[in-house]
Amino acid sequence: MKGIILAMLGGACISSVVCMKAEAQSVTLYGILDTGIEYINHANSSGASVVREPINTGTVPSRWGLTGKEPLGGDWKAIFTLESGFDVGTGLSKQGGRLFGRQAFVGIDGPYGTLTFGRQYSMVVQELPLFSSIGPNIYGFGSLDPWIPNARSDNTIAYSKNMGNLSAGLTYSFGRDNSPTGGFNTPGEGTCAGSLPGNASACREWSAMLSYAGDPWGVGIAYDSQNGGPGSAVNLFNGVAPLTFTSSSNRDTRLLGATYFKYGALKISALWEHRHVEPQTPSGAGITSDQATLEALYQLTPALSIEALVQRIVNSQQDTRANMEMANVTYSLSKRTALYANLGFLQNSRKAAYSVSLGGATPGNGMSQVGAMVGIRHSF
C-alpha cells in the first residue's frame, strides 16, 4: 500500500520538498474478514429456529482500514485512522451505511500522550481487549449488552497516555450520534446529534479509563456516561421496549471493572458491568443492571486454543435475569487464517428475552436459546 501511494504521489511531485515529505509518511492498509454459518433455536417469539450467515460478527467484526503517521520532529508525529465495518455476506457497509463507520480520526502523538479528534471508541471499548480474550465474539460479553463491543461516538476529542503497563484515557463527545437516516452508532439507542444552541449537554458523552496490564496479572476500570437528546432512546436489551430518552437530563452510565491472571498457557478473566439508566418514566425511578462474567482461555498448542465463558445479568426493576454459557475452539491454519467453532447457551427468566447471539435473534419471554456457529477468519 505504501508503494502504491508513493507511486501516485511521485507523478505529482512539483519539488523535491513535496516528494521528501511524502516519503516520510507511513501508511498501512489492514483488515479482517470473519464469517460463517450460524444456527439458533427459539430465534423469535413463536419459538422458530433460524440458519443464517450472521451480519455482525463471528469471533471479531469484519473491517478494513487505513492508518498512518508522519514524523514531525523529535518524538512528535501526526497520526490518522480511517476504519470501515462491513458485512462479508452482502458487502454492505455497517454502522448505518457509513464509509468509515468504525473509526475516523486525526491527531498528534507525542511524549505527553495522544490527542485525537473525530469518530472514536469509548474508553470502555479500549479497555475491554486488555482483559477479555473472547471480546466481541458473537456469543460473548456483548450478547447481554450489545452496546459494549459497539461503543463509539461522533464529534469526539480523545486523550490517552501509556506508561509501561499502565494506561489512562479520556473522551468527550459534543454529540455522540449524527447518523444518517436509518443508521445508528450503537444498537438500541436511536440517534442523538447534539451541538444544540442553548443546550450544550444534549447528546453529550464522556468516558474514562485507567488500567494496569502486566504479566501475570492486570486490573482496570472504565466509565462511560451518555446524556439524552432529540432522537435518542435507551434499550436494556432484555425484551422490554426501549424507553424515552430525549431530554438532556436523562443519563445512561456504565461502570466496567476487569481483571485477569495468567498461569502458563491458561488465562482467567473476570469482568463486571454496572449500568444505571435515568430515563423519562412516570415514576422517575432509575433502572440498574449488573452483569458478571468469568472467562478462560487455554492455549493447547501454538495453533489450537479453547475459550469458555459463563455470565449472569440481573435487572431487578424490570424483573429480568439471564444466565449464559459459551465455548469456542479456534485452530490457526497460518498466522493470518483460522477456523473456529462457537457454541452458546442462554437461560432467560420468566419475563426476560435476552439473546444468546450478538447477531440478534430475540426469543419470547422466558425462552432459552442454543446458538452454534462455524466460521473462518482471515486478516491482512
Secondary structure as a PSIPRED ss2 file (coil, helix, strand):
# PSIPRED VFORMAT (PSIPRED V4.0)

   1 M C   1.000  0.000  0.000
   2 K H   0.000  1.000  0.000
   3 G H   0.000  1.000  0.000
   4 I H   0.000  1.000  0.000
   5 I H   0.000  1.000  0.000
   6 L H   0.000  1.000  0.000
   7 A H   0.000  1.000  0.000
   8 M H   0.000  1.000  0.000
   9 L H   0.000  1.000  0.000
  10 G H   0.000  1.000  0.000
  11 G C   1.000  0.000  0.000
  12 A C   1.000  0.000  0.000
  13 C C   1.000  0.000  0.000
  14 I C   1.000  0.000  0.000
  15 S C   1.000  0.000  0.000
  16 S H   0.000  1.000  0.000
  17 V H   0.000  1.000  0.000
  18 V H   0.000  1.000  0.000
  19 C H   0.000  1.000  0.000
  20 M H   0.000  1.000  0.000
  21 K H   0.000  1.000  0.000
  22 A H   0.000  1.000  0.000
  23 E H   0.000  1.000  0.000
  24 A H   0.000  1.000  0.000
  25 Q C   1.000  0.000  0.000
  26 S E   0.000  0.000  1.000
  27 V E   0.000  0.000  1.000
  28 T E   0.000  0.000  1.000
  29 L E   0.000  0.000  1.000
  30 Y E   0.000  0.000  1.000
  31 G E   0.000  0.000  1.000
  32 I E   0.000  0.000  1.000
  33 L E   0.000  0.000  1.000
  34 D E   0.000  0.000  1.000
  35 T E   0.000  0.000  1.000
  36 G E   0.000  0.000  1.000
  37 I E   0.000  0.000  1.000
  38 E E   0.000  0.000  1.000
  39 Y E   0.000  0.000  1.000
  40 I E   0.000  0.000  1.000
  41 N C   1.000  0.000  0.000
  42 H C   1.000  0.000  0.000
  43 A C   1.000  0.000  0.000
  44 N C   1.000  0.000  0.000
  45 S C   1.000  0.000  0.000
  46 S C   1.000  0.000  0.000
  47 G C   1.000  0.000  0.000
  48 A C   1.000  0.000  0.000
  49 S C   1.000  0.000  0.000
  50 V E   0.000  0.000  1.000
  51 V E   0.000  0.000  1.000
  52 R E   0.000  0.000  1.000
  53 E C   1.000  0.000  0.000
  54 P C   1.000  0.000  0.000
  55 I C   1.000  0.000  0.000
  56 N C   1.000  0.000  0.000
  57 T C   1.000  0.000  0.000
  58 G C   1.000  0.000  0.000
  59 T C   1.000  0.000  0.000
  60 V C   1.000  0.000  0.000
  61 P C   1.000  0.000  0.000
  62 S C   1.000  0.000  0.000
  63 R E   0.000  0.000  1.000
  64 W E   0.000  0.000  1.000
  65 G E   0.000  0.000  1.000
  66 L E   0.000  0.000  1.000
  67 T E   0.000  0.000  1.000
  68 G E   0.000  0.000  1.000
  69 K E   0.000  0.000  1.000
  70 E E   0.000  0.000  1.000
  71 P E   0.000  0.000  1.000
  72 L E   0.000  0.000  1.000
  73 G E   0.000  0.000  1.000
  74 G C   1.000  0.000  0.000
  75 D C   1.000  0.000  0.000
  76 W E   0.000  0.000  1.000
  77 K E   0.000  0.000  1.000
  78 A E   0.000  0.000  1.000
  79 I E   0.000  0.000  1.000
  80 F E   0.000  0.000  1.000
  81 T E   0.000  0.000  1.000
  82 L E   0.000  0.000  1.000
  83 E E   0.000  0.000  1.000
  84 S E   0.000  0.000  1.000
  85 G E   0.000  0.000  1.000
  86 F E   0.000  0.000  1.000
  87 D C   1.000  0.000  0.000
  88 V C   1.000  0.000  0.000
  89 G C   1.000  0.000  0.000
  90 T C   1.000  0.000  0.000
  91 G C   1.000  0.000  0.000
  92 L C   1.000  0.000  0.000
  93 S E   0.000  0.000  1.000
  94 K C   1.000  0.000  0.000
  95 Q H   0.000  1.000  0.000
  96 G H   0.000  1.000  0.000
  97 G H   0.000  1.000  0.000
  98 R C   1.000  0.000  0.000
  99 L C   1.000  0.000  0.000
 100 F C   1.000  0.000  0.000
 101 G C   1.000  0.000  0.000
 102 R C   1.000  0.000  0.000
 103 Q E   0.000  0.000  1.000
 104 A E   0.000  0.000  1.000
 105 F E   0.000  0.000  1.000
 106 V E   0.000  0.000  1.000
 107 G E   0.000  0.000  1.000
 108 I E   0.000  0.000  1.000
 109 D E   0.000  0.000  1.000
 110 G E   0.000  0.000  1.000
 111 P C   1.000  0.000  0.000
 112 Y C   1.000  0.000  0.000
 113 G E   0.000  0.000  1.000
 114 T E   0.000  0.000  1.000
 115 L E   0.000  0.000  1.000
 116 T E   0.000  0.000  1.000
 117 F E   0.000  0.000  1.000
 118 G E   0.000  0.000  1.000
 119 R E   0.000  0.000  1.000
 120 Q E   0.000  0.000  1.000
 121 Y E   0.000  0.000  1.000
 122 S C   1.000  0.000  0.000
 123 M H   0.000  1.000  0.000
 124 V H   0.000  1.000  0.000
 125 V H   0.000  1.000  0.000
 126 Q H   0.000  1.000  0.000
 127 E H   0.000  1.000  0.000
 128 L H   0.000  1.000  0.000
 129 P H   0.000  1.000  0.000
 130 L H   0.000  1.000  0.000
 131 F H   0.000  1.000  0.000
 132 S C   1.000  0.000  0.000
 133 S C   1.000  0.000  0.000
 134 I C   1.000  0.000  0.000
 135 G C   1.000  0.000  0.000
 136 P C   1.000  0.000  0.000
 137 N C   1.000  0.000  0.000
 138 I C   1.000  0.000  0.000
 139 Y C   1.000  0.000  0.000
 140 G C   1.000  0.000  0.000
 141 F H   0.000  1.000  0.000
 142 G H   0.000  1.000  0.000
 143 S H   0.000  1.000  0.000
 144 L C   1.000  0.000  0.000
 145 D C   1.000  0.000  0.000
 146 P C   1.000  0.000  0.000
 147 W C   1.000  0.000  0.000
 148 I H   0.000  1.000  0.000
 149 P H   0.000  1.000  0.000
 150 N H   0.000  1.000  0.000
 151 A C   1.000  0.000  0.000
 152 R E   0.000  0.000  1.000
 153 S E   0.000  0.000  1.000
 154 D E   0.000  0.000  1.000
 155 N E   0.000  0.000  1.000
 156 T E   0.000  0.000  1.000
 157 I E   0.000  0.000  1.000
 158 A E   0.000  0.000  1.000
 159 Y E   0.000  0.000  1.000
 160 S E   0.000  0.000  1.000
 161 K E   0.000  0.000  1.000
 162 N E   0.000  0.000  1.000
 163 M E   0.000  0.000  1.000
 164 G C   1.000  0.000  0.000
 165 N C   1.000  0.000  0.000
 166 L E   0.000  0.000  1.000
 167 S E   0.000  0.000  1.000
 168 A E   0.000  0.000  1.000
 169 G E   0.000  0.000  1.000
 170 L E   0.000  0.000  1.000
 171 T E   0.000  0.000  1.000
 172 Y E   0.000  0.000  1.000
 173 S E   0.000  0.000  1.000
 174 F C   1.000  0.000  0.000
 175 G C   1.000  0.000  0.000
 176 R C   1.000  0.000  0.000
 177 D E   0.000  0.000  1.000
 178 N C   1.000  0.000  0.000
 179 S C   1.000  0.000  0.000
 180 P C   1.000  0.000  0.000
 181 T C   1.000  0.000  0.000
 182 G C   1.000  0.000  0.000
 183 G C   1.000  0.000  0.000
 184 F C   1.000  0.000  0.000
 185 N C   1.000  0.000  0.000
 186 T C   1.000  0.000  0.000
 187 P C   1.000  0.000  0.000
 188 G C   1.000  0.000  0.000
 189 E C   1.000  0.000  0.000
 190 G E   0.000  0.000  1.000
 191 T C   1.000  0.000  0.000
 192 C E   0.000  0.000  1.000
 193 A C   1.000  0.000  0.000
 194 G C   1.000  0.000  0.000
 195 S C   1.000  0.000  0.000
 196 L E   0.000  0.000  1.000
 197 P C   1.000  0.000  0.000
 198 G C   1.000  0.000  0.000
 199 N E   0.000  0.000  1.000
 200 A C   1.000  0.000  0.000
 201 S C   1.000  0.000  0.000
 202 A C   1.000  0.000  0.000
 203 C C   1.000  0.000  0.000
 204 R C   1.000  0.000  0.000
 205 E E   0.000  0.000  1.000
 206 W E   0.000  0.000  1.000
 207 S E   0.000  0.000  1.000
 208 A E   0.000  0.000  1.000
 209 M E   0.000  0.000  1.000
 210 L E   0.000  0.000  1.000
 211 S E   0.000  0.000  1.000
 212 Y E   0.000  0.000  1.000
 213 A E   0.000  0.000  1.000
 214 G C   1.000  0.000  0.000
 215 D C   1.000  0.000  0.000
 216 P C   1.000  0.000  0.000
 217 W E   0.000  0.000  1.000
 218 G E   0.000  0.000  1.000
 219 V E   0.000  0.000  1.000
 220 G E   0.000  0.000  1.000
 221 I E   0.000  0.000  1.000
 222 A E   0.000  0.000  1.000
 223 Y E   0.000  0.000  1.000
 224 D E   0.000  0.000  1.000
 225 S E   0.000  0.000  1.000
 226 Q E   0.000  0.000  1.000
 227 N E   0.000  0.000  1.000
 228 G C   1.000  0.000  0.000
 229 G C   1.000  0.000  0.000
 230 P C   1.000  0.000  0.000
 231 G C   1.000  0.000  0.000
 232 S E   0.000  0.000  1.000
 233 A E   0.000  0.000  1.000
 234 V E   0.000  0.000  1.000
 235 N C   1.000  0.000  0.000
 236 L C   1.000  0.000  0.000
 237 F C   1.000  0.000  0.000
 238 N C   1.000  0.000  0.000
 239 G C   1.000  0.000  0.000
 240 V C   1.000  0.000  0.000
 241 A C   1.000  0.000  0.000
 242 P C   1.000  0.000  0.000
 243 L E   0.000  0.000  1.000
 244 T E   0.000  0.000  1.000
 245 F C   1.000  0.000  0.000
 246 T C   1.000  0.000  0.000
 247 S C   1.000  0.000  0.000
 248 S C   1.000  0.000  0.000
 249 S C   1.000  0.000  0.000
 250 N C   1.000  0.000  0.000
 251 R E   0.000  0.000  1.000
 252 D E   0.000  0.000  1.000
 253 T E   0.000  0.000  1.000
 254 R E   0.000  0.000  1.000
 255 L E   0.000  0.000  1.000
 256 L E   0.000  0.000  1.000
 257 G E   0.000  0.000  1.000
 258 A E   0.000  0.000  1.000
 259 T E   0.000  0.000  1.000
 260 Y E   0.000  0.000  1.000
 261 F E   0.000  0.000  1.000
 262 K E   0.000  0.000  1.000
 263 Y E   0.000  0.000  1.000
 264 G C   1.000  0.000  0.000
 265 A C   1.000  0.000  0.000
 266 L E   0.000  0.000  1.000
 267 K E   0.000  0.000  1.000
 268 I E   0.000  0.000  1.000
 269 S E   0.000  0.000  1.000
 270 A E   0.000  0.000  1.000
 271 L E   0.000  0.000  1.000
 272 W E   0.000  0.000  1.000
 273 E E   0.000  0.000  1.000
 274 H E   0.000  0.000  1.000
 275 R E   0.000  0.000  1.000
 276 H E   0.000  0.000  1.000
 277 V E   0.000  0.000  1.000
 278 E E   0.000  0.000  1.000
 279 P C   1.000  0.000  0.000
 280 Q C   1.000  0.000  0.000
 281 T C   1.000  0.000  0.000
 282 P C   1.000  0.000  0.000
 283 S C   1.000  0.000  0.000
 284 G C   1.000  0.000  0.000
 285 A C   1.000  0.000  0.000
 286 G C   1.000  0.000  0.000
 287 I E   0.000  0.000  1.000
 288 T E   0.000  0.000  1.000
 289 S E   0.000  0.000  1.000
 290 D E   0.000  0.000  1.000
 291 Q E   0.000  0.000  1.000
 292 A E   0.000  0.000  1.000
 293 T E   0.000  0.000  1.000
 294 L E   0.000  0.000  1.000
 295 E E   0.000  0.000  1.000
 296 A E   0.000  0.000  1.000
 297 L E   0.000  0.000  1.000
 298 Y E   0.000  0.000  1.000
 299 Q E   0.000  0.000  1.000
 300 L C   1.000  0.000  0.000
 301 T C   1.000  0.000  0.000
 302 P C   1.000  0.000  0.000
 303 A C   1.000  0.000  0.000
 304 L E   0.000  0.000  1.000
 305 S E   0.000  0.000  1.000
 306 I E   0.000  0.000  1.000
 307 E E   0.000  0.000  1.000
 308 A E   0.000  0.000  1.000
 309 L E   0.000  0.000  1.000
 310 V E   0.000  0.000  1.000
 311 Q E   0.000  0.000  1.000
 312 R E   0.000  0.000  1.000
 313 I E   0.000  0.000  1.000
 314 V E   0.000  0.000  1.000
 315 N E   0.000  0.000  1.000
 316 S C   1.000  0.000  0.000
 317 Q C   1.000  0.000  0.000
 318 Q C   1.000  0.000  0.000
 319 D C   1.000  0.000  0.000
 320 T E   0.000  0.000  1.000
 321 R E   0.000  0.000  1.000
 322 A E   0.000  0.000  1.000
 323 N E   0.000  0.000  1.000
 324 M E   0.000  0.000  1.000
 325 E E   0.000  0.000  1.000
 326 M E   0.000  0.000  1.000
 327 A E   0.000  0.000  1.000
 328 N E   0.000  0.000  1.000
 329 V E   0.000  0.000  1.000
 330 T E   0.000  0.000  1.000
 331 Y E   0.000  0.000  1.000
 332 S E   0.000  0.000  1.000
 333 L C   1.000  0.000  0.000
 334 S C   1.000  0.000  0.000
 335 K C   1.000  0.000  0.000
 336 R C   1.000  0.000  0.000
 337 T E   0.000  0.000  1.000
 338 A E   0.000  0.000  1.000
 339 L E   0.000  0.000  1.000
 340 Y E   0.000  0.000  1.000
 341 A E   0.000  0.000  1.000
 342 N E   0.000  0.000  1.000
 343 L E   0.000  0.000  1.000
 344 G E   0.000  0.000  1.000
 345 F E   0.000  0.000  1.000
 346 L E   0.000  0.000  1.000
 347 Q E   0.000  0.000  1.000
 348 N E   0.000  0.000  1.000
 349 S C   1.000  0.000  0.000
 350 R C   1.000  0.000  0.000
 351 K C   1.000  0.000  0.000
 352 A C   1.000  0.000  0.000
 353 A C   1.000  0.000  0.000
 354 Y C   1.000  0.000  0.000
 355 S C   1.000  0.000  0.000
 356 V C   1.000  0.000  0.000
 357 S C   1.000  0.000  0.000
 358 L C   1.000  0.000  0.000
 359 G C   1.000  0.000  0.000
 360 G C   1.000  0.000  0.000
 361 A C   1.000  0.000  0.000
 362 T C   1.000  0.000  0.000
 363 P C   1.000  0.000  0.000
 364 G C   1.000  0.000  0.000
 365 N C   1.000  0.000  0.000
 366 G C   1.000  0.000  0.000
 367 M C   1.000  0.000  0.000
 368 S C   1.000  0.000  0.000
 369 Q E   0.000  0.000  1.000
 370 V E   0.000  0.000  1.000
 371 G E   0.000  0.000  1.000
 372 A E   0.000  0.000  1.000
 373 M E   0.000  0.000  1.000
 374 V E   0.000  0.000  1.000
 375 G E   0.000  0.000  1.000
 376 I E   0.000  0.000  1.000
 377 R E   0.000  0.000  1.000
 378 H E   0.000  0.000  1.000
 379 S E   0.000  0.000  1.000
 380 F C   1.000  0.000  0.000
